[in-house]
Amino acid sequence: MATATAAAPHAGLAGLLRHRAVAKLLLLAVAAAVLVPLVNSRWSDGSWPDALTVDLSEPLGKASDWIIDNRDSHPLFLYFFGYVSNAVVLSVRGVYLVLLAAGWAGVTAAAALVAWRVAGVRLAAGTGVAFLACGLLGMWVPTMQTLALMVAAVLASVVLGALLGLAAGLSDRTFRALRPVLDTMQVLPAFAYLLPVVLVFGIGVPAAVLATVVYAAPPMARLTALGLRGADAGVMEAVESLGTTARQRLLTARLPLARKELLLGLNQTIMMALSMAVIASVIGAGGLGDRVYQALASVDVGAALAAGIPIVLLAVVLDRVTGAAGDGRHAGSAGSAAPNSGWTRWAYVAAGAVAVAVAGRLIGRLDWPDSWVVNIAEPVNRAVDWMTDHLYSGVPYIGGTADWAGHFTTWVLDPLRDGLQWLPWWSVLLIVAALAWLIGTWQTALTAVLAMAAIGVLGVWQPSLDTLSQVLAAVAVTLVLGFATGIAAARSERCERLLRPVLDVFQTMPQFVYLIPVVALFGVGRAPAVAAAVVYALPAVVRIATQGLRQVDPAAMEASRSLGATGWQQLRQVQLPLARSTLLLAVNQGVVLVLAVVIIGGLVGGGALGYDVVFGLAQGDLATGLVAGAAIVCLGLMLDRVTQPTERRVKKGA
């Protein structure tokens, strides 16, 4: 009896040690017990050691000076970059002149007819209304400037992305080589692209277009490679058995089978290009983005909103049209005769657009009439003034939005930042290693630790922890609101229908536009930057959470219902556990999206790495801007590895 009693604790301890998570933590604790005293004896101070820091300011400063000194004389700039710059200017100017020559009526008719051809009458009417709204807001010319830049940038992005995706889709070696490059490009904040491009091309349209191309090409490359590599093996074997060449297999099988992925890549490229085109206004892109940026600089919310609405309308229209093309819907063909299909229908679209444009030119109505402009800036600014007087501060009992921002900063952001910066640097690395290893593999943990250590090596440890505190706070708020809303939408069809148009608008809205209401309600500071990040990331989290909860096996739900489980018990014991992988994906996407906007929050007082990137761009300081951008990439890589579980094969009996 005594022997059995003594053996019980040993059996329990052995069972505990066999648990994967406990074993990992014990191994990490043993490694820490050995390494931490050694590290602490060498560097007793908790801050990142200067001996482990690499100063890149001198080599980057020399590179910047060389570029500036040789930009007007070196053959590389004269005979390569100069020709590239001229080609971009001519392309954008050519598209812009065509749009102006077509007039407002011709452009609106062309857009509506293309939407009709792709997705039917309903979307065509919405497209026409969207373009007319741009004119009514007095933004027709800036809209055409943005559209011209978009057309040139998207065409170049699609060509570059498709070529890279084609190479990666047909070659495993190229795919493995391109994958980390595309990962880095996707995590790198948009602002970080601007500085090196400005140094080479100067302020203006060429720099804006090329920065947009670099930012928008990766989705096209990724999805092209995915579509080509995911082609049905049976179809490919059948085509190969017919004796076709590699080129014939590509043109007749792989590309048609990858049509959906290719059009999805086009959709994502357009969305990212539009978002970047707005950000590129900082370096002289002009158009709607410049109007938003100038209005934000002068805190003119009405003017910013007047320019922001057309951006949102363009984004929604382009998203819907390309999305419909990807789904293969040709609603315009309903009820048509057979000859009116294919190229014939496109010929009708072109003829109709040309006819409207010619008619507008003949009656002298190319420019949008000034008498048709509706000035919303003044009433919006009056509404903002009213909100400032009544909501910004002084609301009885609950305080105003400024009070909320102040309390959030004092009670959440400050303690979180101070706590992270108080921790010894080695303890931060240990925490990152533990989290990444628990959710993934040792390779995941090693990548996360190396990414976090690289931040210290770059010499931006303290501002990076400040940015990390903002990201963690924004992610926490986003997940609470997103999961609560997603649960409500998953359990109620009516709630989901009401949320869908709101989420659509928010998800297609460029990042810059989120700063407009934030500045109006919260002023400037770290809390407004967090608020903008929450609003930007929330739609994706809500959508993914809703989809995950709705896709739970109906049989499991029915079984729990038959056992008398309440709605709350079903949610807690069935839906949430079964949707775990999807919910973790929502967490991962929330982190990535929050990080993107917290950096842009540097424009409204977010400080830390975001401010360094913006400062480096404004001052032409390549070292400050690129080091901060590289630190953001490392931070994004670490957060991605910590929040994204790795698929593992579990051996039988393990």
C-alpha positions as CSV (number, residue, x, y, z in Angstrom):
1,M,0.0,0.0,0.0
2,A,2.8,2.4,0.9
3,T,4.6,1.5,-2.3
4,A,1.6,2.3,-4.4
5,T,1.1,5.6,-2.5
6,A,4.8,6.5,-3.1
7,A,4.5,5.6,-6.8
8,A,1.5,7.8,-7.4
9,P,3.4,11.1,-7.3
10,H,6.1,9.7,-9.5
11,A,3.5,8.6,-12.1
12,G,1.9,12.1,-12.0
13,L,5.3,13.8,-12.4
14,A,6.1,11.5,-15.3
15,G,2.8,12.3,-16.9
16,L,3.3,16.0,-16.5
17,L,6.8,15.8,-18.0
18,R,5.4,13.9,-21.0
19,H,3.2,16.9,-21.8
20,R,4.7,18.7,-24.7
21,A,4.3,22.3,-23.4
22,V,5.7,21.5,-19.9
23,A,8.7,19.7,-21.4
24,K,9.4,22.7,-23.6
25,L,9.2,25.1,-20.7
26,L,11.4,23.0,-18.5
27,L,14.1,22.8,-21.3
28,L,13.9,26.6,-21.7
29,A,14.2,27.0,-17.9
30,V,17.3,24.8,-17.8
31,A,18.9,26.8,-20.6
32,A,18.0,30.1,-18.9
33,A,19.5,28.9,-15.6
34,V,22.8,28.3,-17.4
35,L,22.9,31.3,-19.7
36,V,21.3,34.1,-17.6
37,P,24.0,34.2,-14.9
38,L,26.7,34.4,-17.6
39,V,24.9,37.2,-19.4
40,N,24.1,39.1,-16.2
41,S,27.8,38.9,-15.1
42,R,28.9,40.4,-18.3
43,W,26.1,43.0,-18.8
44,S,24.4,43.7,-15.4
45,D,22.5,46.7,-16.8
46,G,19.0,45.7,-18.0
47,S,19.2,47.8,-21.2
48,W,20.5,46.4,-24.5
49,P,24.4,46.3,-24.3
50,D,26.2,48.9,-26.4
51,A,28.8,46.2,-27.3
52,L,26.1,44.2,-29.1
53,T,24.9,47.2,-31.2
54,V,26.0,47.9,-34.7
55,D,26.0,51.6,-35.8
56,L,24.7,51.8,-39.4
57,S,24.3,55.6,-39.5
58,E,27.8,56.1,-41.0
59,P,27.6,53.7,-43.9
60,L,24.0,54.6,-44.7
61,G,24.8,58.3,-44.4
62,K,27.7,57.8,-46.9
63,A,25.5,55.9,-49.3
64,S,22.9,58.7,-49.1
65,D,25.5,61.4,-49.7
66,W,26.9,59.4,-52.7
67,I,23.4,59.1,-54.3
68,I,22.7,62.8,-53.8
69,D,26.1,63.9,-55.2
70,N,25.9,61.6,-58.2
71,R,22.1,61.7,-59.0
72,D,22.6,64.3,-61.8
73,S,25.9,63.1,-63.3
74,H,26.5,59.3,-62.8
75,P,25.8,57.1,-65.9
76,L,23.7,54.8,-63.8
77,F,21.3,57.6,-63.1
78,L,21.5,59.3,-66.5
79,Y,21.1,56.2,-68.7
80,F,19.0,53.9,-66.5
81,F,17.1,55.5,-63.7
82,G,16.6,58.6,-65.9
83,Y,14.9,56.6,-68.6
84,V,12.8,54.8,-66.1
85,S,11.7,58.1,-64.6
86,N,10.8,59.5,-68.0
87,A,8.9,56.4,-69.0
88,V,6.8,56.6,-65.7
89,V,6.1,60.3,-66.3
90,L,5.0,59.7,-69.9
91,S,2.8,56.8,-68.9
92,V,1.0,58.6,-66.1
93,R,0.7,61.8,-68.2
94,G,-0.7,59.8,-71.1
95,V,-3.3,58.1,-69.0
96,Y,-4.2,61.4,-67.4
97,L,-4.7,63.2,-70.7
98,V,-6.9,60.3,-72.0
99,L,-9.1,60.6,-68.9
100,L,-9.3,64.4,-69.3
101,A,-10.1,64.0,-73.0
102,A,-12.9,61.6,-72.3
103,G,-14.4,64.1,-69.9
104,W,-16.4,63.4,-66.8
105,A,-19.3,61.8,-68.8
106,G,-17.0,59.6,-70.8
107,V,-15.1,58.3,-67.8
108,T,-18.2,57.7,-65.8
109,A,-19.9,55.9,-68.8
110,A,-16.7,53.8,-69.4
111,A,-16.5,52.7,-65.7
112,A,-20.2,51.9,-65.5
113,L,-20.1,49.9,-68.8
114,V,-17.1,47.9,-67.7
115,A,-18.8,47.1,-64.4
116,W,-21.9,46.1,-66.3
117,R,-19.9,43.8,-68.5
118,V,-18.2,42.1,-65.6
119,A,-20.9,42.0,-62.9
120,G,-24.2,43.3,-64.1
121,V,-26.5,46.2,-63.9
122,R,-26.5,46.6,-60.1
123,L,-22.8,47.1,-59.8
124,A,-22.8,49.3,-62.9
125,A,-25.3,51.7,-61.3
126,G,-23.2,51.8,-58.1
127,T,-20.0,52.5,-60.2
128,G,-21.7,55.3,-62.0
129,V,-23.0,56.8,-58.8
130,A,-19.5,56.5,-57.2
131,F,-17.8,58.5,-60.0
132,L,-20.6,61.1,-60.0
133,A,-20.1,61.5,-56.3
134,C,-16.4,62.3,-56.8
135,G,-17.5,65.2,-59.1
136,L,-20.2,66.4,-56.7
137,L,-17.6,66.7,-53.9
138,G,-15.4,68.9,-56.2
139,M,-12.7,66.2,-56.5
140,W,-13.0,65.3,-60.1
141,V,-9.5,66.4,-61.2
142,P,-7.7,65.0,-58.2
143,T,-9.6,61.8,-58.7
144,M,-8.4,61.6,-62.3
145,Q,-4.9,62.3,-61.1
146,T,-5.1,59.4,-58.6
147,L,-6.7,57.1,-61.2
148,A,-4.0,57.9,-63.8
149,L,-1.3,57.1,-61.2
150,M,-3.2,53.9,-60.2
151,V,-3.5,52.7,-63.8
152,A,0.2,53.1,-64.5
153,A,1.3,51.6,-61.1
154,V,-1.2,48.6,-61.3
155,L,-0.1,47.7,-64.8
156,A,3.6,47.7,-63.8
157,S,2.8,45.8,-60.5
158,V,0.8,43.2,-62.3
159,V,3.5,42.6,-65.0
160,L,6.3,42.5,-62.4
161,G,4.3,40.3,-60.0
162,A,3.1,38.0,-62.7
163,L,6.7,37.4,-64.0
164,L,8.0,36.7,-60.4
165,G,5.0,34.5,-59.7
166,L,5.5,32.6,-63.0
167,A,9.1,31.9,-62.1
168,A,8.2,30.9,-58.5
169,G,5.3,28.8,-59.7
170,L,7.4,26.8,-62.2
171,S,10.6,26.4,-60.1
172,D,10.9,25.1,-56.6
173,R,14.3,26.8,-56.2
174,T,13.0,30.2,-57.3
175,F,10.0,29.8,-55.0
176,R,12.2,29.1,-52.0
177,A,14.5,32.0,-52.9
178,L,11.6,34.5,-53.4
179,R,9.5,33.5,-50.4
180,P,11.6,35.3,-47.7
181,V,11.9,38.4,-50.0
182,L,8.2,38.6,-50.4
183,D,7.7,38.0,-46.7
184,T,10.0,41.0,-45.9
185,M,8.3,43.2,-48.5
186,Q,4.9,42.4,-47.1
187,V,5.9,43.2,-43.5
188,L,7.9,46.3,-44.3
189,P,5.7,49.4,-43.7
190,A,4.7,51.5,-46.7
191,F,6.5,54.6,-45.5
192,A,9.8,52.7,-45.5
193,Y,9.6,52.2,-49.2
194,L,9.4,55.9,-49.8
195,L,12.8,57.0,-48.5
196,P,15.2,55.0,-50.8
197,V,13.0,55.7,-53.8
198,V,13.0,59.5,-53.1
199,L,16.8,59.5,-52.8
200,V,17.1,57.9,-56.3
201,F,14.3,59.6,-58.2
202,G,13.6,62.8,-56.1
203,I,10.2,64.1,-55.1
204,G,7.5,63.6,-57.7
205,V,5.4,61.2,-59.7
206,P,8.2,58.7,-60.7
207,A,9.1,58.1,-57.0
208,A,5.5,57.7,-56.1
209,V,4.7,55.2,-58.9
210,L,7.8,53.1,-58.3
211,A,7.3,52.9,-54.5
212,T,3.7,51.8,-55.3
213,V,4.9,49.1,-57.7
214,V,7.3,47.7,-55.1
215,Y,4.6,47.7,-52.4
216,A,1.8,46.3,-54.6
217,A,3.6,43.6,-56.6
218,P,4.1,40.9,-53.9
219,P,0.4,39.9,-53.7
220,M,0.3,39.3,-57.4
221,A,3.6,37.3,-57.2
222,R,2.3,35.2,-54.3
223,L,-1.1,34.4,-55.7
224,T,0.3,33.7,-59.2
225,A,2.8,31.2,-57.8
226,L,0.0,29.7,-55.6
227,G,-2.3,29.3,-58.6
228,L,0.3,27.7,-60.8
229,R,1.6,25.4,-58.1
230,G,-1.9,24.4,-57.1
231,A,-3.0,23.3,-60.5
232,D,-4.9,20.0,-60.5
233,A,-2.4,17.1,-60.8
234,G,-4.8,14.9,-62.8
235,V,-5.5,17.6,-65.4
236,M,-1.8,18.3,-65.8
237,E,-1.0,14.5,-66.2
238,A,-3.8,14.3,-68.8
239,V,-2.4,17.3,-70.8
240,E,1.1,16.0,-70.5
241,S,0.1,12.6,-71.8
242,L,-1.1,14.3,-75.1
243,G,2.5,15.1,-75.8
244,T,2.3,18.9,-75.2
245,T,5.3,21.0,-74.6
246,A,6.0,22.9,-71.4
247,R,4.9,26.2,-73.0
248,Q,1.6,24.6,-74.3
249,R,0.9,23.1,-70.8
250,L,1.4,26.6,-69.3
251,L,-0.9,28.4,-71.8
252,T,-3.6,25.7,-72.1
253,A,-3.7,24.2,-68.6
254,R,-1.8,26.0,-65.8
255,L,-2.9,29.5,-66.5
256,P,-6.6,28.7,-67.1
257,L,-6.7,26.6,-63.9
258,A,-5.1,29.5,-62.0
259,R,-7.6,32.1,-63.3
260,K,-9.3,32.6,-59.9
261,E,-5.9,33.1,-58.1
262,L,-4.7,35.5,-60.8
263,L,-7.8,37.7,-60.6
264,L,-7.6,37.6,-56.8
265,G,-4.0,38.8,-57.1
266,L,-5.1,41.6,-59.4
267,N,-7.8,42.5,-56.8
268,Q,-5.2,42.6,-54.0
269,T,-2.7,44.5,-56.1
270,I,-5.3,47.2,-56.9
271,M,-6.2,47.6,-53.2
272,M,-2.6,47.9,-52.1
273,A,-1.7,50.2,-54.9
274,L,-4.6,52.5,-54.0
275,S,-3.5,52.5,-50.4
276,M,0.1,53.2,-51.3
277,A,-0.9,55.9,-53.8
278,V,-2.5,57.8,-51.0
279,I,0.6,57.4,-48.8
280,A,2.8,58.4,-51.7
281,S,1.2,61.8,-51.7
282,V,3.9,62.6,-49.0
283,I,6.5,62.5,-51.8
284,G,4.6,64.5,-54.4
285,A,2.2,62.0,-55.9
286,G,-0.6,64.6,-56.1
287,G,-4.2,63.7,-56.5
288,L,-6.6,62.8,-53.7
289,G,-3.9,61.6,-51.3
290,D,-2.2,65.0,-51.4
291,R,-5.6,66.7,-50.6
292,V,-6.0,64.4,-47.6
293,Y,-2.4,64.9,-46.4
294,Q,-2.6,68.7,-46.7
295,A,-5.9,68.8,-44.9
296,L,-4.6,66.5,-42.1
297,A,-1.6,68.8,-41.7
298,S,-3.8,71.8,-41.2
299,V,-6.4,69.7,-39.1
300,D,-9.1,70.6,-41.7
301,V,-11.3,67.5,-41.1
302,G,-14.0,68.7,-43.6
303,A,-11.5,69.0,-46.5
304,A,-9.8,65.7,-45.6
305,L,-13.2,64.0,-45.6
306,A,-14.2,65.5,-48.9
307,A,-11.0,64.0,-50.4
308,G,-11.2,60.8,-48.4
309,I,-14.7,59.8,-49.6
310,P,-13.7,59.5,-53.3
311,I,-10.7,57.3,-52.2
312,V,-13.1,55.0,-50.4
313,L,-15.5,55.0,-53.3
314,L,-12.7,54.1,-55.7
315,A,-11.6,51.3,-53.4
316,V,-15.0,49.8,-53.1
317,V,-15.8,50.0,-56.8
318,L,-12.5,48.5,-57.8
319,D,-12.8,45.8,-55.2
320,R,-16.3,44.8,-56.3
321,V,-15.5,44.8,-60.0
322,T,-12.3,42.8,-59.7
323,G,-13.9,40.5,-57.2
324,A,-16.8,39.8,-59.5
325,A,-14.4,39.1,-62.3
326,G,-12.6,36.6,-60.1
327,D,-15.9,34.8,-59.3
328,G,-16.6,34.5,-63.0
329,R,-19.9,36.2,-62.8
330,H,-21.0,37.8,-66.1
331,A,-24.4,39.1,-65.1
332,G,-24.5,41.3,-68.2
333,S,-24.9,38.2,-70.3
334,A,-28.3,37.3,-68.9
335,G,-30.9,37.3,-71.5
336,S,-28.5,38.1,-74.3
337,A,-28.2,36.5,-77.7
338,A,-25.2,34.3,-78.5
339,P,-23.5,36.8,-80.8
340,N,-23.4,39.3,-78.0
341,S,-20.8,37.4,-76.0
342,G,-17.0,37.6,-75.6
343,W,-15.2,40.2,-77.6
344,T,-18.4,41.4,-79.3
345,R,-19.8,42.6,-75.9
346,W,-16.5,44.3,-75.1
347,A,-16.7,46.1,-78.5
348,Y,-20.1,47.4,-77.5
349,V,-18.7,48.6,-74.2
350,A,-15.9,50.5,-75.9
351,A,-18.3,51.9,-78.5
352,G,-20.7,53.1,-75.9
353,A,-18.0,54.8,-73.8
354,V,-16.5,56.5,-76.9
355,A,-20.0,57.7,-78.0
356,V,-20.6,59.3,-74.6
357,A,-17.1,60.9,-74.6
358,V,-17.6,62.3,-78.1
359,A,-21.1,63.7,-77.2
360,G,-19.6,65.4,-74.1
361,R,-16.9,67.0,-76.2
362,L,-19.3,68.2,-78.8
363,I,-21.5,69.9,-76.2
364,G,-18.5,71.3,-74.4
365,R,-19.0,69.4,-71.1
366,L,-15.6,67.9,-70.5
367,D,-14.9,69.5,-67.2
368,W,-17.2,69.0,-64.2
369,P,-19.4,72.1,-63.8
370,D,-18.6,74.2,-60.8
371,S,-22.3,74.8,-60.2
372,W,-22.7,71.1,-59.5
373,V,-20.2,70.9,-56.7
374,V,-21.5,70.3,-53.2
375,N,-19.3,71.8,-50.4
376,I,-19.3,69.4,-47.5
377,A,-16.2,70.9,-45.8
378,E,-18.0,73.7,-44.0
379,P,-20.8,71.6,-42.5
380,V,-18.4,68.8,-41.6
381,N,-16.1,71.3,-39.8
382,R,-19.1,72.7,-38.0
383,A,-20.0,69.2,-36.9
384,V,-16.4,68.6,-35.8
385,D,-16.5,71.9,-33.8
386,W,-19.7,70.8,-32.2
387,M,-18.1,67.4,-31.3
388,T,-15.1,69.1,-30.0
389,D,-17.2,71.4,-27.8
390,H,-19.6,68.6,-26.6
391,L,-17.8,65.3,-27.0
392,Y,-14.1,66.1,-26.9
393,S,-14.3,67.1,-23.3
394,G,-16.8,68.1,-20.7
395,V,-19.4,65.3,-21.1
396,P,-21.0,64.9,-17.7
397,Y,-20.1,61.8,-15.7
398,I,-18.3,59.9,-18.5
399,G,-15.9,62.6,-19.7
400,G,-15.1,63.2,-23.4
401,T,-13.1,61.5,-26.0
402,A,-10.0,63.5,-25.0
403,D,-10.5,62.3,-21.4
404,W,-10.8,58.7,-22.7
405,A,-7.6,59.0,-24.7
406,G,-5.8,60.5,-21.7
407,H,-7.0,57.7,-19.4
408,F,-6.1,55.0,-21.9
409,T,-2.6,56.5,-22.2
410,T,-2.2,56.8,-18.4
411,W,-3.7,53.5,-17.4
412,V,-2.8,51.2,-20.3
413,L,-0.1,52.6,-22.7
414,D,2.2,54.1,-20.1
415,P,2.3,51.1,-17.7
416,L,2.7,48.7,-20.6
417,R,5.5,50.7,-22.2
418,D,7.3,51.3,-18.9
419,G,6.9,47.6,-18.0
420,L,8.4,46.4,-21.2
421,Q,11.3,48.9,-21.1
422,W,11.9,48.0,-17.4
423,L,12.4,44.3,-18.2
424,P,16.0,43.2,-18.8
425,W,16.7,42.6,-22.5
426,W,17.5,38.9,-22.0
427,S,14.1,38.4,-20.2
428,V,12.3,39.8,-23.2
429,L,14.1,37.3,-25.4
430,L,13.2,34.5,-23.1
431,I,9.5,35.5,-23.1
432,V,9.5,35.6,-26.9
433,A,11.2,32.2,-27.1
434,A,8.7,30.7,-24.7
435,L,5.7,32.0,-26.5
436,A,7.0,31.1,-30.0
437,W,8.1,27.6,-28.9
438,L,4.8,26.8,-27.1
439,I,2.7,27.7,-30.2
440,G,5.2,26.4,-32.9
441,T,8.5,24.6,-33.2
442,W,12.0,25.3,-32.1
443,Q,12.7,26.8,-35.6
444,T,9.8,29.2,-35.0
445,A,11.2,30.2,-31.6
446,L,14.7,30.7,-33.0
447,T,13.4,32.9,-35.8
448,A,11.4,35.0,-33.4
449,V,14.3,35.4,-30.9
450,L,16.8,36.3,-33.7
451,A,14.3,38.9,-35.1
452,M,13.9,40.4,-31.7
453,A,17.7,40.4,-31.1
454,A,18.2,42.1,-34.4
455,I,16.2,45.1,-33.1
456,G,18.7,45.5,-30.3
457,V,21.7,45.1,-32.7
458,L,20.2,48.0,-34.8
459,G,20.3,50.2,-31.7
460,V,16.5,50.9,-31.5
461,W,15.6,48.7,-28.5
462,Q,13.7,51.3,-26.4
463,P,11.6,52.8,-29.3
464,S,10.8,49.3,-30.5
465,L,9.4,48.4,-27.1
466,D,7.4,51.6,-27.2
467,T,5.9,50.5,-30.5
468,L,5.4,47.0,-29.2
469,S,3.4,48.4,-26.3
470,Q,1.1,50.2,-28.7
471,V,0.7,47.1,-30.8
472,L,-0.1,44.9,-27.8
473,A,-2.7,47.4,-26.5
474,A,-4.3,47.8,-29.9
475,V,-4.4,44.1,-30.5
476,A,-6.0,43.4,-27.1
477,V,-8.8,45.9,-27.8
478,T,-9.2,44.6,-31.4
479,L,-9.5,41.0,-30.3
480,V,-12.1,41.8,-27.5
481,L,-14.2,43.9,-29.9
482,G,-13.6,41.6,-32.9
483,F,-14.4,38.3,-31.2
484,A,-17.5,39.7,-29.5
485,T,-18.8,41.1,-32.8
486,G,-17.8,37.9,-34.6
487,I,-19.7,35.7,-32.1
488,A,-22.8,37.9,-32.5
489,A,-22.6,37.8,-36.3
490,A,-22.0,34.0,-36.3
491,R,-25.1,33.4,-34.2
492,S,-27.4,35.9,-36.0
493,E,-28.0,36.1,-39.7
494,R,-29.6,39.5,-39.3
495,C,-26.6,40.9,-37.4
496,E,-24.2,39.6,-40.1
497,R,-26.3,41.2,-42.9
498,L,-26.3,44.5,-41.1
499,L,-22.5,44.3,-40.5
500,R,-21.5,43.3,-44.0
501,P,-21.7,46.7,-45.7
502,V,-20.0,48.4,-42.8
503,L,-17.2,45.9,-42.8
504,D,-16.9,46.2,-46.6
505,V,-16.4,49.9,-46.4
506,F,-13.9,49.7,-43.5
507,Q,-11.9,46.9,-45.1
508,T,-11.5,48.8,-48.4
509,M,-10.7,52.1,-46.9
510,P,-7.0,53.1,-47.2
511,Q,-5.0,53.5,-44.0
512,F,-4.5,57.2,-44.3
513,V,-8.3,57.9,-44.2
514,Y,-8.6,56.4,-40.7
515,L,-6.6,59.2,-39.3
516,I,-9.3,61.8,-40.2
517,P,-12.0,60.9,-37.6
518,V,-9.3,59.9,-35.1
519,V,-7.7,63.4,-35.2
520,A,-11.2,65.0,-34.9
521,L,-12.2,63.0,-31.9
522,F,-9.0,62.3,-30.0
523,G,-6.5,64.9,-31.0
524,V,-2.9,63.7,-31.4
525,G,-0.9,61.3,-29.3
526,R,-0.3,57.5,-28.9
527,A,-4.0,56.8,-28.0
528,P,-5.3,58.1,-31.3
529,A,-2.7,56.0,-33.2
530,V,-4.0,53.0,-31.3
531,A,-7.6,53.9,-32.1
532,A,-6.8,54.2,-35.8
533,A,-5.1,50.8,-35.7
534,V,-8.1,49.2,-33.9
535,V,-10.6,50.5,-36.5
536,Y,-8.3,49.3,-39.4
537,A,-7.7,45.8,-38.1
538,L,-11.2,45.2,-36.6
539,P,-13.0,44.2,-39.9
540,A,-10.6,41.4,-40.8
541,V,-10.8,40.0,-37.2
542,V,-14.6,40.1,-37.3
543,R,-14.8,38.4,-40.7
544,I,-12.3,35.6,-39.9
545,A,-13.9,34.9,-36.5
546,T,-17.4,34.8,-37.9
547,Q,-16.3,32.5,-40.7
548,G,-14.5,30.2,-38.3
549,L,-17.5,29.9,-35.9
550,R,-19.9,29.3,-38.8
551,Q,-17.8,26.5,-40.3
552,V,-17.9,24.4,-37.1
553,D,-19.2,20.9,-37.9
554,P,-23.1,21.0,-37.8
555,A,-23.1,17.4,-36.4
556,A,-21.1,18.5,-33.4
557,M,-23.5,21.4,-32.8
558,E,-26.5,19.1,-33.1
559,A,-25.0,16.5,-30.8
560,S,-24.4,19.2,-28.1
561,R,-27.9,20.6,-28.6
562,S,-29.5,17.1,-28.2
563,L,-27.6,16.8,-24.9
564,G,-29.4,19.9,-23.6
565,A,-26.5,22.3,-23.9
566,T,-27.4,26.0,-23.7
567,G,-26.2,28.5,-26.3
568,W,-23.4,29.7,-24.0
569,Q,-22.3,26.1,-23.3
570,Q,-22.3,25.4,-27.1
571,L,-20.2,28.4,-27.7
572,R,-17.7,27.8,-24.9
573,Q,-17.4,24.0,-25.2
574,V,-18.0,23.3,-28.9
575,Q,-17.6,26.3,-31.3
576,L,-14.6,28.0,-29.7
577,P,-12.5,24.8,-29.3
578,L,-13.3,23.6,-32.8
579,A,-12.7,27.0,-34.4
580,R,-9.3,27.4,-32.6
581,S,-7.1,27.4,-35.7
582,T,-9.3,30.0,-37.4
583,L,-9.4,32.2,-34.3
584,L,-5.6,32.0,-34.1
585,L,-5.4,33.1,-37.7
586,A,-7.7,36.1,-36.7
587,V,-5.2,36.9,-34.0
588,N,-2.3,36.8,-36.4
589,Q,-4.0,39.0,-39.0
590,G,-5.0,41.4,-36.3
591,V,-1.4,41.8,-35.2
592,V,-0.1,42.4,-38.7
593,L,-2.8,45.0,-39.6
594,V,-2.4,46.8,-36.2
595,L,1.3,47.0,-36.8
596,A,0.8,48.6,-40.2
597,V,-1.3,51.4,-38.9
598,V,0.5,52.0,-35.6
599,I,3.4,53.1,-37.8
600,I,1.3,55.5,-39.8
601,G,0.1,56.7,-36.4
602,G,3.5,58.4,-36.2
603,L,1.9,61.2,-38.2
604,V,-0.6,61.9,-35.4
605,G,1.8,61.7,-32.5
606,G,2.3,57.9,-32.1
607,G,6.0,58.4,-31.7
608,A,8.5,55.6,-31.5
609,L,9.5,53.7,-34.7
610,G,6.7,55.3,-36.7
611,Y,8.0,58.8,-35.9
612,D,11.5,57.7,-36.8
613,V,10.3,56.5,-40.3
614,V,8.3,59.7,-40.9
615,F,11.2,61.9,-39.6
616,G,13.7,60.1,-41.8
617,L,11.5,60.6,-44.8
618,A,10.9,64.3,-44.1
619,Q,14.6,65.1,-43.4
620,G,16.0,62.8,-46.1
621,D,17.8,60.9,-43.3
622,L,18.4,57.5,-44.8
623,A,20.0,56.0,-41.7
624,T,17.1,56.9,-39.3
625,G,14.3,55.9,-41.7
626,L,15.8,52.6,-42.9
627,V,16.9,51.5,-39.5
628,A,13.4,52.1,-38.1
629,G,11.9,50.4,-41.1
630,A,14.1,47.4,-40.6
631,A,13.2,47.3,-36.9
632,I,9.5,47.3,-37.8
633,V,10.2,44.3,-40.2
634,C,11.9,42.4,-37.3
635,L,9.0,43.3,-34.9
636,G,6.5,42.2,-37.5
637,L,8.4,38.9,-38.1
638,M,8.6,38.2,-34.4
639,L,4.9,38.9,-33.8
640,D,4.0,36.8,-36.8
641,R,5.9,33.8,-35.5
642,V,4.6,34.2,-31.9
643,T,0.9,34.3,-33.1
644,Q,0.9,31.9,-36.0
645,P,0.8,28.2,-35.0
646,T,3.0,25.8,-37.1
647,E,1.4,22.6,-38.4
648,R,3.0,19.6,-36.8
649,R,2.8,15.9,-37.5
650,V,2.0,14.0,-34.4
651,K,3.4,10.4,-34.3
652,K,1.1,7.6,-33.3
653,G,1.3,6.9,-29.6
654,A,3.1,10.2,-28.9
